[in-house]
Amino acid sequence: MIEKIKTEWFSNVRADILAGIVVALALIPEAIAFSIIAEVDPMVGLYASFCIAVIIAFVGGRPAMISAATGAMALLMAPLVREHGLNYLLAATILTGVIQILFGVFKVAKVMKFIPRAVMIGFVNALAILIFMAQVPHFIGISNMTYVFVAITLVIVYTLPRFIKTIPAPLIAIVALTAVALFSGVELRTVGDLGNITQTLPSFFIPDVPFTLETLQIIFPYSIALAIVGLLETLLTASIVDDMTGTDSHKNRETRGQGIANIATGFFGGMAGCAMIGQSVINVKSGGRGRLSTLTAGLFLMFLIIVLGDLVVQIPMPVLVGIMIMVSVGTFDWSSFSYLKKAPRSDAVVMLATVSIVVATHDLSKGVISGVLLSAIFFVAKISKIKVNGLKEKHQLIYAVEGQLFFASVEGFVDSFDFNTENCKVIIDFSNAHIWDDSAVGAIDKVVMKYRENNNHVTIKNLNSASKKLVDQLAIYDDLQAKVSTH
């Protein structure tokens, strides 16, 4: 236990602290922007980012992953805030946390194994595109000097690591270019242009909503949507960080941790949040590997707001834009272009569909769910091809069935038989087939019935044990069950 604590907290202290500082600086404009999307005061997003990052550092299941207020969650909140106000959002945030804890208790994280690789690639690429698109309004068509600062930032973050490895390049870019902008007096948009920052700590309070069934009916649909989207984004981000760091994470612990963090956030005036792929990538690429990096990000974020608020609002937006462009380029899976050529056509379609839907809707859940459903449809179509080979020997007709017999393949199965045969012994051999559901047993019943109408004697043979058990339970004809053989 002590060894695990040392590994997760103190094995990478200097790099974790520096990486956390970089993340905190990048969190501020993001949190403010997401607050605007959710139609709430900027401090609601900033308080959420502080509370969630600090709490998840202790209770989360994925060290070095950053959780805070996110755009995907903010999009879902806007209608609730518009119709019922901030207090209902805070109540929905608390309920979101309760639901996520239940998800963790019931180990819902296991559903991750049902997300195909094509959907994962599409998810990552869509996020990279969304991260880049979110930066466009902050530097396109503003001023020539904005382009200059974005370009210089990119040069610093890509070239400086070759010469200086002790301090993250994004941190150097933020400090140096902010100083240049302040001393030169050049006209640039700053963090302060996104919204006002109040230099106060969050305080505990209970949301001012009636504790009635009507309130529950209002907030529950939003809470369940927030819980699912937050969990989906968190688990996918955890898998990405697992791959980047070559380490494993405890997905169910992370799910429970997200719930605990959201409950606390709701009581401290923050909106619901989840893992952030962009900030998590910044953290890992800046050297963050342990829980200390996440804790530092949250604590330094509040330090920036309370102590250095007057300086923070003067950070030039082009510098932060340049860092986020670096993140989007690093996040995008550039090998997916060759993947499109090499992968089966169905997988390529799934990947492109996931990317297209996420980018079009700005909703990660819709893209991922659509990708999973599309993969399932392609998979069912692929395995629903069943072969029935007939061989006539004297007074008997032998059919050898090959493939998976279930609801999607029963039509092809039934159509493969010649029911014009009369007064013959018919043997249907399932040595190379498996029966999966009631539809399959119903199809076998139908074939037997049609043959018996012409005075044929039907025998089913060589069912594996699972298939035989299903036929014994569901077959209509009792005498058919008696004739089924496993030999």
C-alpha positions as CSV (number, residue, x, y, z in Angstrom):
1,M,0.0,0.0,0.0
2,I,2.8,2.4,1.0
3,E,4.7,1.5,-2.1
4,K,1.7,2.2,-4.3
5,I,1.2,5.6,-2.7
6,K,4.9,6.4,-3.3
7,T,4.6,5.4,-6.9
8,E,1.4,7.3,-7.7
9,W,2.3,10.4,-5.7
10,F,6.0,10.9,-5.3
11,S,7.9,9.0,-8.1
12,N,7.8,12.0,-10.5
13,V,7.5,15.1,-8.2
14,R,9.3,17.8,-10.2
15,A,7.8,16.9,-13.6
16,D,4.3,16.4,-12.1
17,I,4.4,19.9,-10.5
18,L,5.6,21.6,-13.6
19,A,3.1,19.7,-15.8
20,G,0.3,20.6,-13.4
21,I,1.2,24.3,-13.6
22,V,1.0,24.2,-17.4
23,V,-2.4,22.5,-17.3
24,A,-3.8,25.0,-14.8
25,L,-2.8,27.9,-17.1
26,A,-4.6,26.2,-20.0
27,L,-7.6,25.3,-17.9
28,I,-8.6,28.9,-17.2
29,P,-9.7,29.9,-20.7
30,E,-11.3,26.5,-21.3
31,A,-13.3,26.7,-18.1
32,I,-14.5,30.2,-18.9
33,A,-15.4,29.2,-22.4
34,F,-17.4,26.2,-21.2
35,S,-19.2,28.4,-18.7
36,I,-20.3,30.6,-21.5
37,I,-21.6,27.6,-23.4
38,A,-23.6,26.4,-20.4
39,E,-24.9,30.0,-20.0
40,V,-23.6,30.4,-16.4
41,D,-21.1,32.8,-14.7
42,P,-17.4,32.1,-15.6
43,M,-16.7,31.3,-11.9
44,V,-19.1,28.3,-12.1
45,G,-16.7,26.6,-14.6
46,L,-13.6,27.7,-12.7
47,Y,-14.9,26.4,-9.4
48,A,-15.9,23.1,-11.0
49,S,-12.4,22.7,-12.5
50,F,-10.8,23.4,-9.2
51,C,-13.0,21.1,-7.1
52,I,-13.0,18.2,-9.6
53,A,-9.3,18.2,-10.3
54,V,-8.4,18.3,-6.6
55,I,-10.9,15.6,-5.5
56,I,-10.2,13.3,-8.5
57,A,-6.5,13.4,-7.7
58,F,-7.3,11.4,-4.5
59,V,-10.3,9.3,-5.5
60,G,-9.8,8.7,-9.2
61,G,-8.6,5.5,-10.8
62,R,-6.3,7.0,-13.5
63,P,-3.2,8.9,-12.3
64,A,-2.1,11.9,-14.4
65,M,-5.6,12.2,-16.1
66,I,-7.1,15.7,-15.8
67,S,-10.8,16.1,-15.0
68,A,-12.6,19.4,-14.9
69,A,-15.5,21.3,-16.6
70,T,-15.9,20.1,-20.2
71,G,-17.6,21.3,-23.4
72,A,-19.5,18.1,-23.9
73,M,-21.1,18.4,-20.5
74,A,-21.7,22.2,-20.9
75,L,-23.7,21.6,-24.1
76,L,-26.2,19.4,-22.2
77,M,-26.6,21.9,-19.3
78,A,-27.6,25.0,-21.3
79,P,-31.3,24.2,-21.7
80,L,-31.7,23.4,-18.0
81,V,-30.0,26.7,-17.0
82,R,-32.1,28.6,-19.5
83,E,-35.4,27.2,-18.2
84,H,-34.8,26.8,-14.5
85,G,-31.6,28.6,-13.4
86,L,-28.3,27.9,-11.8
87,N,-29.6,26.2,-8.6
88,Y,-31.3,23.5,-10.6
89,L,-28.0,22.9,-12.5
90,L,-26.2,22.5,-9.2
91,A,-28.9,20.0,-8.0
92,A,-28.5,18.2,-11.3
93,T,-24.7,18.1,-10.8
94,I,-25.1,16.4,-7.4
95,L,-27.6,13.9,-8.8
96,T,-25.2,13.2,-11.7
97,G,-22.5,12.3,-9.1
98,V,-24.9,10.0,-7.3
99,I,-25.7,8.2,-10.6
100,Q,-22.0,7.9,-11.5
101,I,-21.3,6.3,-8.1
102,L,-24.0,3.8,-8.8
103,F,-22.5,3.1,-12.2
104,G,-19.2,2.4,-10.4
105,V,-20.7,0.1,-7.8
106,F,-22.4,-1.9,-10.5
107,K,-19.2,-1.9,-12.6
108,V,-20.7,-0.3,-15.7
109,A,-17.1,0.5,-16.8
110,K,-17.1,-3.1,-18.2
111,V,-19.0,-1.8,-21.3
112,M,-15.7,-0.3,-22.5
113,K,-14.9,-3.7,-23.9
114,F,-17.8,-3.3,-26.4
115,I,-16.3,-0.2,-28.0
116,P,-14.4,-1.3,-31.1
117,R,-11.0,0.1,-32.1
118,A,-12.4,1.9,-35.1
119,V,-14.7,3.8,-32.8
120,M,-11.8,4.7,-30.5
121,I,-9.8,6.0,-33.4
122,G,-12.8,8.0,-34.6
123,F,-13.3,9.4,-31.1
124,V,-9.7,10.6,-30.7
125,N,-9.7,12.2,-34.2
126,A,-13.0,13.9,-33.7
127,L,-11.8,15.3,-30.4
128,A,-8.6,16.6,-32.0
129,I,-10.7,18.3,-34.7
130,L,-13.1,19.8,-32.1
131,I,-10.1,21.1,-30.1
132,F,-8.7,22.8,-33.2
133,M,-12.2,24.2,-34.2
134,A,-12.6,25.7,-30.7
135,Q,-9.5,27.7,-31.2
136,V,-10.5,29.2,-34.6
137,P,-12.7,32.0,-33.3
138,H,-9.8,33.1,-31.0
139,F,-7.2,33.8,-33.8
140,I,-8.8,33.9,-37.3
141,G,-9.6,37.4,-38.6
142,I,-8.6,39.2,-35.4
143,S,-5.2,40.8,-36.1
144,N,-1.9,40.2,-37.8
145,M,-0.1,40.2,-34.5
146,T,-2.4,37.4,-33.3
147,Y,-1.1,35.2,-36.1
148,V,2.5,36.2,-35.2
149,F,2.0,35.2,-31.5
150,V,0.3,31.9,-32.4
151,A,3.2,31.1,-34.8
152,I,5.9,32.0,-32.2
153,T,4.1,29.8,-29.6
154,L,4.1,26.9,-32.0
155,V,7.8,27.4,-32.7
156,I,8.6,27.4,-29.0
157,V,6.6,24.4,-28.0
158,Y,8.0,22.3,-30.9
159,T,11.6,23.3,-30.9
160,L,12.5,24.2,-27.3
161,P,12.2,20.6,-25.9
162,R,15.3,19.7,-28.0
163,F,17.3,22.1,-25.9
164,I,15.5,22.4,-22.5
165,K,13.9,19.3,-21.0
166,T,13.6,20.4,-17.4
167,I,10.8,22.9,-17.9
168,P,7.8,22.2,-20.1
169,A,7.9,24.2,-23.3
170,P,4.3,25.4,-23.0
171,L,5.0,26.9,-19.6
172,I,8.0,28.8,-21.0
173,A,5.9,30.0,-23.9
174,I,3.1,31.3,-21.6
175,V,5.5,33.2,-19.3
176,A,7.8,34.6,-21.9
177,L,5.2,35.7,-24.4
178,T,2.9,37.2,-21.7
179,A,5.9,39.3,-20.6
180,V,6.6,40.3,-24.2
181,A,3.0,41.3,-24.7
182,L,2.8,43.3,-21.4
183,F,6.1,45.2,-22.0
184,S,5.6,45.9,-25.7
185,G,2.0,47.0,-25.2
186,V,0.9,45.2,-28.3
187,E,-2.8,44.9,-28.9
188,L,-4.0,41.3,-28.3
189,R,-7.1,39.6,-27.0
190,T,-6.5,38.3,-23.5
191,V,-8.0,35.7,-21.1
192,G,-9.9,38.6,-19.4
193,D,-11.8,39.3,-22.6
194,L,-13.6,35.9,-22.1
195,G,-15.2,36.9,-18.8
196,N,-14.6,38.4,-15.4
197,I,-12.7,36.5,-12.7
198,T,-13.8,36.9,-9.1
199,Q,-10.9,36.5,-6.7
200,T,-12.7,34.5,-4.0
201,L,-12.7,30.9,-2.9
202,P,-15.7,28.7,-3.5
203,S,-18.0,28.3,-0.4
204,F,-20.2,25.3,0.6
205,F,-24.0,25.8,0.2
206,I,-27.0,23.6,-0.6
207,P,-28.7,24.4,-3.9
208,D,-31.9,26.5,-3.4
209,V,-34.4,24.2,-4.9
210,P,-37.6,22.6,-3.5
211,F,-36.9,19.0,-2.3
212,T,-39.9,17.6,-4.2
213,L,-40.7,14.9,-6.8
214,E,-41.3,17.7,-9.3
215,T,-37.7,18.9,-8.9
216,L,-36.5,15.3,-9.4
217,Q,-38.6,15.0,-12.6
218,I,-36.9,18.2,-13.9
219,I,-33.3,17.4,-13.1
220,F,-33.2,13.6,-13.6
221,P,-33.2,13.5,-17.4
222,Y,-30.3,16.0,-17.4
223,S,-28.5,14.1,-14.7
224,I,-28.7,10.7,-16.4
225,A,-27.5,12.3,-19.7
226,L,-24.6,14.1,-17.9
227,A,-23.7,10.9,-16.1
228,I,-23.6,8.8,-19.3
229,V,-21.7,11.4,-21.4
230,G,-19.3,12.1,-18.6
231,L,-18.6,8.5,-18.0
232,L,-18.2,7.8,-21.7
233,E,-15.7,10.6,-22.2
234,T,-13.8,9.7,-19.0
235,L,-13.4,6.1,-19.8
236,L,-12.3,6.7,-23.4
237,T,-9.8,9.4,-22.2
238,A,-8.5,6.9,-19.5
239,S,-7.9,4.3,-22.2
240,I,-6.0,6.9,-24.3
241,V,-3.8,7.9,-21.3
242,D,-3.3,4.2,-20.6
243,D,-1.9,3.8,-24.1
244,M,0.2,7.0,-23.9
245,T,1.8,6.1,-20.6
246,G,2.0,2.3,-21.0
247,T,0.2,1.8,-17.7
248,D,-3.2,0.5,-16.6
249,S,-6.0,2.3,-14.7
250,H,-8.9,1.2,-12.4
251,K,-11.9,2.1,-14.5
252,N,-14.6,1.3,-11.9
253,R,-12.7,3.3,-9.3
254,E,-12.4,6.2,-11.8
255,T,-16.2,6.0,-12.3
256,R,-16.9,6.2,-8.6
257,G,-14.3,9.0,-8.2
258,Q,-16.0,11.0,-10.9
259,G,-19.3,10.7,-9.0
260,I,-17.7,11.8,-5.7
261,A,-16.1,14.8,-7.4
262,N,-19.4,15.9,-9.1
263,I,-21.3,15.6,-5.8
264,A,-18.8,17.8,-4.0
265,T,-18.7,20.2,-7.0
266,G,-22.4,20.7,-6.9
267,F,-22.2,21.8,-3.2
268,F,-19.5,24.3,-4.0
269,G,-21.1,26.1,-6.8
270,G,-19.6,24.3,-9.7
271,M,-21.1,22.6,-12.8
272,A,-20.7,18.9,-13.6
273,G,-17.5,17.8,-15.3
274,C,-15.5,14.8,-16.4
275,A,-12.1,13.9,-17.8
276,M,-10.6,16.2,-20.4
277,I,-8.6,14.6,-23.2
278,G,-7.0,17.9,-24.3
279,Q,-5.7,18.8,-20.8
280,S,-4.8,15.2,-20.1
281,V,-2.6,15.1,-23.3
282,I,-1.0,18.4,-22.2
283,N,-0.3,16.9,-18.8
284,V,1.3,13.7,-20.1
285,K,3.3,15.5,-22.9
286,S,4.6,17.9,-20.3
287,G,5.9,15.0,-18.2
288,G,3.0,14.4,-15.8
289,R,2.6,10.8,-14.7
290,G,1.3,10.8,-11.1
291,R,-1.6,12.0,-9.0
292,L,0.4,15.0,-7.9
293,S,0.1,16.5,-11.4
294,T,-3.7,16.5,-11.2
295,L,-3.7,17.9,-7.7
296,T,-1.2,20.6,-8.7
297,A,-3.4,21.6,-11.7
298,G,-6.4,22.1,-9.4
299,L,-4.5,23.9,-6.6
300,F,-2.5,26.1,-8.9
301,L,-5.7,27.0,-10.8
302,M,-7.2,28.4,-7.6
303,F,-3.9,30.1,-6.8
304,L,-3.9,31.8,-10.1
305,I,-7.5,33.0,-9.6
306,I,-7.1,34.2,-6.0
307,V,-3.5,35.5,-5.9
308,L,-2.5,36.2,-9.5
309,G,-6.0,36.9,-11.0
310,D,-4.9,40.4,-12.2
311,L,-2.0,38.8,-14.1
312,V,-3.9,35.8,-15.4
313,V,-6.5,37.9,-17.2
314,Q,-3.6,39.5,-19.2
315,I,-2.3,36.2,-20.6
316,P,-2.6,36.6,-24.4
317,M,-5.2,34.3,-26.0
318,P,-2.9,33.6,-29.0
319,V,-0.4,31.9,-26.7
320,L,-3.0,29.6,-25.3
321,V,-4.4,29.0,-28.8
322,G,-1.0,27.9,-30.0
323,I,-0.7,25.4,-27.1
324,M,-4.1,24.0,-27.8
325,I,-3.3,23.7,-31.6
326,M,-0.2,21.7,-30.5
327,V,-2.5,19.5,-28.4
328,S,-4.9,18.9,-31.3
329,V,-2.1,18.0,-33.6
330,G,-0.6,15.6,-31.0
331,T,-4.0,14.1,-30.3
332,F,-4.9,13.3,-33.9
333,D,-4.0,9.8,-34.9
334,W,-2.2,10.5,-38.1
335,S,-1.7,6.7,-38.8
336,S,-5.5,6.6,-39.3
337,F,-5.0,7.6,-43.0
338,S,-3.1,4.4,-43.6
339,Y,-5.6,2.6,-41.4
340,L,-8.4,3.7,-43.8
341,K,-6.5,1.9,-46.6
342,K,-5.6,-1.3,-44.7
343,A,-8.6,-1.8,-42.5
344,P,-11.8,-3.7,-43.6
345,R,-14.2,-1.3,-45.4
346,S,-16.7,-1.7,-42.6
347,D,-14.2,-0.5,-39.9
348,A,-13.2,2.4,-42.1
349,V,-16.8,3.4,-42.5
350,V,-17.3,3.2,-38.7
351,M,-14.3,5.4,-38.0
352,L,-15.4,8.0,-40.5
353,A,-19.0,7.9,-39.2
354,T,-17.9,8.4,-35.6
355,V,-15.7,11.4,-36.6
356,S,-18.4,13.0,-38.8
357,I,-21.2,12.7,-36.2
358,V,-19.1,14.0,-33.3
359,V,-17.8,17.0,-35.4
360,A,-21.3,17.7,-36.7
361,T,-23.1,17.5,-33.4
362,H,-20.3,18.5,-31.0
363,D,-21.7,15.6,-28.9
364,L,-19.2,12.8,-28.1
365,S,-21.9,10.4,-26.9
366,K,-23.9,10.5,-30.1
367,G,-20.8,9.8,-32.2
368,V,-19.6,7.0,-30.0
369,I,-23.0,5.3,-29.6
370,S,-23.6,5.6,-33.4
371,G,-20.2,4.1,-34.1
372,V,-20.9,1.2,-31.7
373,L,-24.3,0.5,-33.2
374,L,-22.9,0.7,-36.8
375,S,-20.1,-1.7,-35.8
376,A,-22.8,-4.1,-34.3
377,I,-24.8,-3.9,-37.5
378,F,-21.8,-4.7,-39.7
379,F,-20.7,-7.5,-37.4
380,V,-24.2,-9.0,-37.5
381,A,-24.3,-8.7,-41.3
382,K,-20.9,-10.4,-41.5
383,I,-21.7,-13.4,-39.3
384,S,-25.3,-13.8,-40.6
385,K,-24.0,-15.6,-43.7
386,I,-24.9,-19.3,-43.2
387,K,-24.1,-22.2,-45.5
388,V,-26.3,-25.3,-46.0
389,N,-24.8,-27.9,-48.2
390,G,-27.1,-30.8,-49.4
391,L,-25.9,-34.3,-50.3
392,K,-28.3,-37.1,-51.5
393,E,-27.4,-40.7,-50.7
394,K,-29.9,-43.4,-51.8
395,H,-33.0,-42.8,-49.7
396,Q,-31.6,-40.2,-47.5
397,L,-30.8,-36.5,-47.8
398,I,-28.0,-35.1,-45.7
399,Y,-27.7,-31.3,-45.0
400,A,-24.5,-30.0,-43.5
401,V,-25.0,-26.6,-41.8
402,E,-22.1,-24.2,-41.4
403,G,-22.2,-20.9,-39.5
404,Q,-24.1,-19.0,-36.8
405,L,-27.8,-19.6,-36.7
406,F,-29.6,-16.6,-35.0
407,F,-32.3,-14.0,-35.8
408,A,-30.3,-12.4,-38.7
409,S,-29.5,-15.7,-40.5
410,V,-32.7,-17.7,-40.1
411,E,-34.1,-16.6,-43.4
412,G,-31.1,-17.7,-45.4
413,F,-31.1,-21.0,-43.4
414,V,-34.7,-21.8,-44.3
415,D,-34.4,-20.8,-47.9
416,S,-31.4,-23.3,-48.4
417,F,-33.6,-26.4,-48.1
418,D,-35.6,-28.1,-50.9
419,F,-39.0,-29.0,-49.4
420,N,-40.2,-30.8,-52.5
421,T,-38.6,-34.0,-51.3
422,E,-41.1,-36.8,-50.4
423,N,-40.8,-40.1,-48.4
424,C,-37.2,-39.6,-47.6
425,K,-34.9,-39.7,-44.5
426,V,-33.6,-36.1,-43.9
427,I,-30.6,-35.6,-41.7
428,I,-29.6,-32.1,-40.7
429,D,-26.0,-32.0,-39.4
430,F,-25.0,-29.1,-37.1
431,S,-21.4,-30.2,-36.6
432,N,-20.0,-26.8,-37.9
433,A,-22.9,-24.6,-36.6
434,H,-24.1,-23.0,-33.4
435,I,-27.7,-22.1,-32.4
436,W,-28.0,-18.8,-30.5
437,D,-31.6,-17.8,-29.9
438,D,-35.3,-18.6,-30.1
439,S,-35.4,-17.4,-33.7
440,A,-32.9,-20.1,-34.6
441,V,-34.9,-22.8,-32.9
442,G,-38.1,-21.5,-34.5
443,A,-36.4,-21.8,-37.9
444,I,-35.4,-25.4,-37.2
445,D,-39.0,-26.2,-36.2
446,K,-40.2,-24.6,-39.4
447,V,-37.9,-26.8,-41.6
448,V,-38.9,-29.9,-39.7
449,M,-42.6,-29.1,-40.1
450,K,-42.3,-28.5,-43.9
451,Y,-40.4,-31.8,-44.4
452,R,-42.9,-33.7,-42.4
453,E,-45.8,-32.4,-44.4
454,N,-44.4,-34.6,-47.3
455,N,-43.9,-37.7,-45.1
456,N,-40.2,-37.2,-44.6
457,H,-38.4,-38.5,-41.5
458,V,-36.2,-35.8,-40.0
459,T,-33.2,-36.2,-37.7
460,I,-31.2,-33.4,-36.2
461,K,-27.6,-34.4,-35.3
462,N,-24.3,-33.3,-33.9
463,L,-25.5,-30.2,-32.0
464,N,-23.0,-28.9,-29.5
465,S,-24.1,-29.0,-25.8
466,A,-25.2,-25.3,-25.7
467,S,-27.2,-25.6,-28.9
468,K,-28.8,-28.9,-27.8
469,K,-29.8,-27.3,-24.5
470,L,-31.5,-24.5,-26.3
471,V,-33.4,-26.8,-28.7
472,D,-34.5,-29.0,-25.7
473,Q,-35.9,-25.9,-24.0
474,L,-37.6,-24.2,-27.0
475,A,-38.4,-26.7,-29.7
476,I,-42.1,-27.1,-30.4
477,Y,-42.0,-30.8,-31.3
478,D,-41.4,-33.1,-28.3
479,D,-40.4,-36.0,-30.6
480,L,-37.8,-33.7,-32.3
481,Q,-36.1,-33.2,-28.9
482,A,-35.9,-36.9,-28.4
483,K,-34.2,-37.3,-31.9
484,V,-31.6,-34.6,-31.3
485,S,-28.2,-36.2,-31.0
486,T,-24.9,-34.8,-29.8
487,H,-23.0,-37.6,-31.4
